């Protein structure tokens, strides 16, 4: 009896796998990442003072 149940479950799984694989919508599994545009800061000579 265990062999029959095991065989039935395995055959049902193998037959249903392609149907389940086609029915999954994967468009919302990962989020679309958006990054803000970097703001350029003005650079002057007064900001950098190397130590002497």
C-alpha positions as CSV (number, residue, x, y, z in Angstrom):
1,X,0.0,0.0,0.0
2,X,2.9,2.4,0.8
3,X,4.4,1.7,-2.6
4,X,1.1,2.5,-4.4
5,X,0.6,5.8,-2.5
6,X,4.2,6.8,-3.1
7,X,3.9,6.0,-6.8
8,X,0.7,8.0,-7.1
9,X,2.1,11.0,-5.3
10,X,5.3,11.0,-7.5
11,X,3.4,10.6,-10.7
12,X,0.9,13.4,-9.8
13,X,3.8,15.6,-8.9
14,X,5.7,14.9,-12.1
15,X,2.5,15.5,-14.2
16,X,1.6,18.7,-12.4
17,X,5.1,20.3,-12.4
18,X,4.9,21.9,-15.9
19,X,1.5,23.3,-15.2
20,X,2.6,24.8,-11.9
21,X,5.8,26.2,-13.5
22,X,3.8,28.0,-16.3
23,X,1.3,29.5,-13.9
24,X,3.6,31.4,-11.7
25,X,3.8,35.1,-12.3
26,X,7.4,36.2,-11.7
27,X,7.0,39.9,-12.5
28,X,6.5,40.9,-8.9
29,X,9.1,38.7,-7.2
30,X,11.8,41.3,-7.1
31,X,11.5,45.1,-6.7
32,X,12.7,47.5,-9.3
33,X,15.5,49.5,-7.9
34,X,15.7,53.2,-8.6
35,X,18.5,55.4,-7.5
36,X,18.4,59.2,-7.2
37,X,20.5,61.3,-9.5
38,X,23.6,62.5,-7.7
39,X,23.9,66.3,-7.0
40,X,27.2,67.7,-7.9
41,X,28.7,70.1,-5.3
42,X,30.8,73.0,-6.4
43,X,34.5,72.5,-5.5
44,X,36.6,75.4,-4.4
45,X,40.2,75.7,-3.4
46,X,39.2,76.7,0.2
47,X,37.7,73.3,0.9
48,X,40.9,71.3,0.5
49,X,43.9,72.5,2.6
50,X,46.8,70.1,2.6
51,X,48.9,70.1,5.8
52,X,52.4,71.4,5.4
